[in-house]
Amino acid sequence: MRNGGENRGRLLLVILIVSSLFLITLDLRGVNVLDGLRSGTQTALSPFQRAGNVVLTPVKNFVNDITHLGRTRNQIEDLRKQNQKLREQLILRKNQDGEIEQLKSILDLAGTARFKIVSAKVISQGSSLAFTRTITIDAGSGNGIKKNMTVISGNGLVGVVKEVFSNSAIVMLATDPAFKVGVRIAGTQQIGILVGLGSSTANLQLLDNQTTIKVGDILLARGSINAQPFVPGVPVGRVTSVSNAAGAVTQSATVKYFADFGTLGVVSVVVKAPKADPRDALTPVKPVPTPIPTVTVFVTPTPSASPSGN
């Protein structure tokens, strides 16, 4: 029995080898027997291929979607980082442009008055142990700055130096309630004392009750002995309201500072005052009111019909 099985296996092997050689020979001679077999095989297997595609296509699509989703998330994150970087660059550019404009206006003011100044950037704003309204600047004794020097912006008086370090200094702002400065009404000899109120406005006390003061008057720093703490002629503010209480010994008024304390980026310290008082040379020009346009209407009379004669 075992020998019979081995003989049948050998016979089958010989038949397969002979058949293979026969088919290869026909294929080499150009007989399209194999093509028919291939076509038949393809036809027989096509239903299984279609079934496989139906099952595998959603899986392939799902895998592709996951891959694309990961790439999309990475692209979105890259775009977000680029956008944030561009925003930071834009803010930095705007700040730099603003500081350049502030420095230009300071140089114009100092040049007109012939002040010798040291410009510095504002590195912080807040309060100190002794004062509630201060800024810290990035220049100090190493730059020639000393206590009780006047600090200005392009619009006018900012404050006075109170503490000095080698590379920085603390400036008490004119808005501090402890701040006081002698002022003069521009174009006159009338003087008074201006006191900070903790905001963009200050209170003016005139020393002469007979002084005439009105809304819109401009105040300039009167100046101190040896120009410290205040150099003369620096614009301080404009009168916004006047109080003339009956029987009052002095007149008082509310003044709005010229300096914009909320946007200080660059300031300058006056390290040397001019020999001559600039007087009214730094007085800001009063704003010209915008004219209201008028409309003129011309009416052309309609000619009346001439009476007809009968």
GUVO-353566 format. One line per field, with one value per residue (C-alpha): residue number from 1; residue in three letters; y, x, z. Coordinates in Angstrom, 3 decimals, decimal comma. Layout:
% residues N
i	[NUM  ...] .
aa	[ALA  ...] .
c2	[Y  ...] .
c1	[X  ...] .
c3	[Z  ...] .
END
This chain:
% residues 310
i	[1  2  3  4  5  6  7  8  9  10  11  12  13  14  15  16  17  18  19  20  21  22  23  24  25  26  27  28  29  30  31  32  33  34  35  36  37  38  39  40  41  42  43  44  45  46  47  48  49  50  51  52  53  54  55  56  57  58  59  60  61  62  63  64  65  66  67  68  69  70  71  72  73  74  75  76  77  78  79  80  81  82  83  84  85  86  87  88  89  90  91  92  93  94  95  96  97  98  99  100  101  102  103  104  105  106  107  108  109  110  111  112  113  114  115  116  117  118  119  120  121  122  123  124  125  126  127  128  129  130  131  132  133  134  135  136  137  138  139  140  141  142  143  144  145  146  147  148  149  150  151  152  153  154  155  156  157  158  159  160  161  162  163  164  165  166  167  168  169  170  171  172  173  174  175  176  177  178  179  180  181  182  183  184  185  186  187  188  189  190  191  192  193  194  195  196  197  198  199  200  201  202  203  204  205  206  207  208  209  210  211  212  213  214  215  216  217  218  219  220  221  222  223  224  225  226  227  228  229  230  231  232  233  234  235  236  237  238  239  240  241  242  243  244  245  246  247  248  249  250  251  252  253  254  255  256  257  258  259  260  261  262  263  264  265  266  267  268  269  270  271  272  273  274  275  276  277  278  279  280  281  282  283  284  285  286  287  288  289  290  291  292  293  294  295  296  297  298  299  300  301  302  303  304  305  306  307  308  309  310] .
aa	[MET  ARG  ASN  GLY  GLY  GLU  ASN  ARG  GLY  ARG  LEU  LEU  LEU  VAL  ILE  LEU  ILE  VAL  SER  SER  LEU  PHE  LEU  ILE  THR  LEU  ASP  LEU  ARG  GLY  VAL  ASN  VAL  LEU  ASP  GLY  LEU  ARG  SER  GLY  THR  GLN  THR  ALA  LEU  SER  PRO  PHE  GLN  ARG  ALA  GLY  ASN  VAL  VAL  LEU  THR  PRO  VAL  LYS  ASN  PHE  VAL  ASN  ASP  ILE  THR  HIS  LEU  GLY  ARG  THR  ARG  ASN  GLN  ILE  GLU  ASP  LEU  ARG  LYS  GLN  ASN  GLN  LYS  LEU  ARG  GLU  GLN  LEU  ILE  LEU  ARG  LYS  ASN  GLN  ASP  GLY  GLU  ILE  GLU  GLN  LEU  LYS  SER  ILE  LEU  ASP  LEU  ALA  GLY  THR  ALA  ARG  PHE  LYS  ILE  VAL  SER  ALA  LYS  VAL  ILE  SER  GLN  GLY  SER  SER  LEU  ALA  PHE  THR  ARG  THR  ILE  THR  ILE  ASP  ALA  GLY  SER  GLY  ASN  GLY  ILE  LYS  LYS  ASN  MET  THR  VAL  ILE  SER  GLY  ASN  GLY  LEU  VAL  GLY  VAL  VAL  LYS  GLU  VAL  PHE  SER  ASN  SER  ALA  ILE  VAL  MET  LEU  ALA  THR  ASP  PRO  ALA  PHE  LYS  VAL  GLY  VAL  ARG  ILE  ALA  GLY  THR  GLN  GLN  ILE  GLY  ILE  LEU  VAL  GLY  LEU  GLY  SER  SER  THR  ALA  ASN  LEU  GLN  LEU  LEU  ASP  ASN  GLN  THR  THR  ILE  LYS  VAL  GLY  ASP  ILE  LEU  LEU  ALA  ARG  GLY  SER  ILE  ASN  ALA  GLN  PRO  PHE  VAL  PRO  GLY  VAL  PRO  VAL  GLY  ARG  VAL  THR  SER  VAL  SER  ASN  ALA  ALA  GLY  ALA  VAL  THR  GLN  SER  ALA  THR  VAL  LYS  TYR  PHE  ALA  ASP  PHE  GLY  THR  LEU  GLY  VAL  VAL  SER  VAL  VAL  VAL  LYS  ALA  PRO  LYS  ALA  ASP  PRO  ARG  ASP  ALA  LEU  THR  PRO  VAL  LYS  PRO  VAL  PRO  THR  PRO  ILE  PRO  THR  VAL  THR  VAL  PHE  VAL  THR  PRO  THR  PRO  SER  ALA  SER  PRO  SER  GLY  ASN] .
c2	[0,000  2,339  1,590  2,254  5,691  6,618  5,564  7,707  10,706  10,304  9,950  13,151  15,016  13,848  14,891  18,392  18,835  17,710  19,917  22,932  22,362  21,978  25,227  27,126  25,845  26,968  30,394  30,860  29,955  32,623  30,387  32,342  29,490  31,190  34,335  32,372  30,810  34,199  35,645  32,748  33,061  36,816  36,210  33,623  35,784  39,148  38,632  37,993  41,099  43,242  41,869  42,581  46,142  46,703  45,578  47,127  50,502  52,051  50,815  52,352  55,615  55,676  55,183  57,920  60,292  59,733  60,368  63,532  64,697  64,452  66,391  69,027  69,480  69,930  72,468  74,363  74,454  75,703  78,421  79,412  79,787  81,805  84,031  84,616  85,467  87,935  89,569  89,972  91,486  93,860  94,985  95,464  97,491  99,682  100,266  101,154  103,523  105,154  105,585  107,130  109,655  110,485  110,980  113,279  115,484  115,612  116,663  119,396  120,719  120,512  122,007  125,047  125,653  124,676  122,070  119,535  116,236  112,534  110,360  107,095  104,336  103,764  100,241  100,155  102,219  101,971  103,163  103,327  103,334  107,111  107,949  106,490  107,641  106,835  105,451  103,783  104,714  102,866  105,696  106,752  108,321  106,717  108,897  112,115  112,002  113,378  113,816  116,743  117,001  117,838  115,052  115,933  114,335  115,820  117,358  118,916  118,270  114,628  114,826  115,026  112,550  111,301  108,285  107,597  104,368  103,609  102,456  103,529  106,177  106,612  109,549  110,965  111,818  115,132  113,165  112,149  113,848  114,867  116,644  120,464  122,848  126,615  127,723  130,882  131,730  131,986  135,559  137,038  137,373  135,742  132,770  129,959  126,514  123,371  120,247  116,701  114,913  111,346  111,615  113,453  116,676  118,901  121,719  125,247  127,751  131,328  133,485  136,676  136,783  139,641  137,590  137,025  133,415  131,753  128,397  127,674  129,507  127,665  127,083  126,933  125,860  128,979  127,454  126,857  128,270  126,791  125,134  122,342  120,630  122,486  124,257  127,290  127,471  123,794  123,447  121,962  122,006  123,883  125,328  123,410  125,053  128,004  128,308  131,813  131,234  134,370  135,533  133,115  134,352  132,712  131,576  127,935  126,133  122,639  121,952  119,084  118,047  118,162  114,938  111,642  109,600  106,410  106,115  107,110  105,035  107,467  110,478  112,840  114,238  117,841  117,621  121,232  124,246  127,092  130,336  132,307  131,606  130,469  132,310  131,632  130,016  126,543  127,551  125,050  126,439  126,560  124,138  125,803  124,855  122,982  125,275  124,052  123,841  126,026  125,322  128,183  127,523  129,641  129,803  130,775  132,282  130,672  133,244  133,919  133,570  136,892  137,775  137,182  140,137  139,720] .
c1	[0,000  2,796  4,556  1,367  0,965  4,551  4,179  1,049  2,826  5,776  3,483  1,623  4,875  6,063  2,765  2,988  6,584  5,745  2,664  4,657  7,315  4,634  2,909  6,211  7,105  3,741  4,108  7,566  6,223  3,512  0,569  -1,802  -2,681  -1,368  -3,305  -6,500  -5,535  -4,644  -7,945  -9,876  -8,082  -8,759  -12,441  -12,687  -10,948  -12,605  -15,623  -13,248  -11,215  -14,353  -15,455  -11,995  -12,112  -15,525  -14,143  -10,677  -11,458  -13,160  -10,299  -7,745  -9,714  -9,916  -6,173  -5,560  -7,924  -6,090  -2,764  -4,058  -5,640  -2,323  -0,623  -3,379  -3,046  0,690  0,138  -2,424  -0,027  2,794  0,523  -0,560  3,058  3,899  0,864  1,837  5,394  4,153  1,856  4,731  6,887  4,062  3,577  7,326  7,441  4,529  6,201  9,476  7,725  5,920  9,166  10,846  8,014  8,199  11,966  11,581  9,102  11,396  14,335  12,224  11,198  14,709  16,272  13,982  14,759  18,447  18,132  20,928  19,132  19,706  17,014  15,943  13,377  10,657  11,223  8,468  5,611  3,974  4,704  7,664  7,928  7,531  5,365  2,300  2,917  6,405  8,279  11,684  14,008  17,054  19,555  21,225  24,273  26,473  24,693  25,029  21,580  21,145  18,341  15,938  16,406  13,439  11,988  10,133  8,333  7,687  4,463  5,885  6,578  6,564  8,045  11,237  14,040  13,815  16,132  19,265  21,212  24,147  22,049  18,526  16,498  13,055  10,956  8,041  5,327  3,496  0,308  1,495  -0,512  2,776  3,938  4,090  5,490  5,527  3,873  3,287  0,411  1,924  2,117  1,794  3,699  0,935  2,169  0,699  1,269  0,163  -0,546  -1,004  -4,295  -3,356  -4,814  -4,292  -5,535  -4,083  -5,220  -3,907  -3,781  -3,084  -1,132  -2,975  -6,731  -6,908  -5,363  -7,572  -7,505  -9,718  -10,337  -7,746  -4,874  -1,555  0,736  4,528  7,019  8,251  11,629  13,569  16,784  19,669  16,985  16,483  14,141  12,454  13,851  11,859  9,595  8,532  4,861  2,795  -0,888  -4,011  -6,759  -10,019  -12,156  -11,941  -13,352  -13,946  -15,531  -16,834  -14,529  -11,752  -8,228  -6,928  -8,362  -8,209  -8,516  -8,376  -5,570  -5,124  -1,506  -0,040  1,928  0,163  1,292  -0,355  1,776  5,215  7,803  10,707  11,445  14,373  16,104  17,288  20,869  21,698  19,412  20,100  21,598  18,590  15,001  13,107  10,047  7,100  9,113  7,786  4,124  2,036  -0,092  -3,738  -5,804  -7,741  -11,422  -12,653  -14,930  -18,472  -19,266  -22,134  -24,451  -25,801  -28,989  -29,795  -33,432  -34,169  -37,656  -39,894  -40,929  -44,653  -46,757  -47,484  -51,204  -52,707  -54,472  -58,027] .
c3	[0,000  0,855  -2,441  -4,385  -2,801  -3,507  -7,132  -7,565  -6,031  -8,337  -11,336  -10,385  -9,987  -13,409  -14,975  -13,426  -14,568  -18,114  -18,221  -17,034  -19,646  -22,285  -21,329  -21,179  -24,628  -26,042  -24,426  -25,891  -29,350  -29,099  -28,373  -26,074  -23,819  -20,674  -21,454  -21,406  -18,099  -16,675  -17,904  -16,447  -13,171  -13,094  -13,858  -11,142  -8,568  -9,419  -7,117  -4,236  -5,156  -5,223  -1,875  -0,493  -1,803  -0,211  3,133  2,944  1,282  4,364  6,510  4,130  4,031  7,825  8,124  5,525  7,365  10,636  8,917  7,236  10,497  12,263  9,474  9,510  13,259  12,896  10,099  12,197  15,148  12,903  11,494  15,009  16,110  13,004  13,588  17,219  16,186  13,566  16,139  18,576  15,835  14,881  18,496  18,887  15,672  16,806  20,172  18,491  16,082  19,021  20,948  17,912  17,559  21,274  21,058  18,047  19,900  22,957  20,800  19,220  22,645  24,119  21,017  21,134  24,825  24,478  27,216  27,577  28,051  28,619  27,074  28,655  28,211  30,768  32,086  34,704  36,052  39,458  42,969  45,336  49,105  49,299  46,269  44,594  41,013  39,714  36,728  36,550  33,696  32,339  32,930  36,175  37,738  35,115  32,565  34,550  36,161  39,678  42,170  41,696  37,940  35,693  33,556  30,350  27,430  24,029  25,390  28,538  32,200  33,365  36,876  38,873  39,653  43,247  43,471  41,426  40,936  38,677  35,704  36,617  38,374  39,923  38,764  40,740  38,245  38,230  38,898  42,388  45,186  46,815  43,646  43,651  41,064  40,718  37,488  35,516  33,197  29,725  28,454  31,961  35,211  37,232  39,249  41,306  42,774  40,952  43,023  41,685  42,232  41,331  37,828  34,538  36,155  38,860  41,120  40,640  43,497  42,384  44,800  43,828  44,234  41,769  38,997  36,007  34,857  32,295  30,709  28,035  29,744  29,428  32,393  32,202  34,868  36,668  37,402  40,605  41,995  39,968  37,787  40,302  40,679  37,818  34,797  33,616  30,597  30,388  29,346  32,178  31,280  30,244  32,482  32,058  34,759  37,163  40,675  42,032  45,424  47,137  49,914  48,971  49,629  46,456  43,159  42,143  38,859  37,434  34,986  32,550  32,022  28,530  29,115  28,448  31,444  30,198  27,060  28,321  26,495  26,280  28,500  28,917  31,974  31,758  33,039  32,229  31,852  29,421  30,705  29,508  30,520  27,400  28,748  26,407  23,592  24,453  24,734  22,759  19,991  20,966  18,906  16,129  16,268  13,234  11,256  10,803  7,094  5,970  3,115  1,056  -0,795  -3,803  -4,823  -8,377  -8,677  -11,239  -13,872  -13,719  -16,858  -18,568  -18,744  -22,180  -23,761  -25,173] .
END
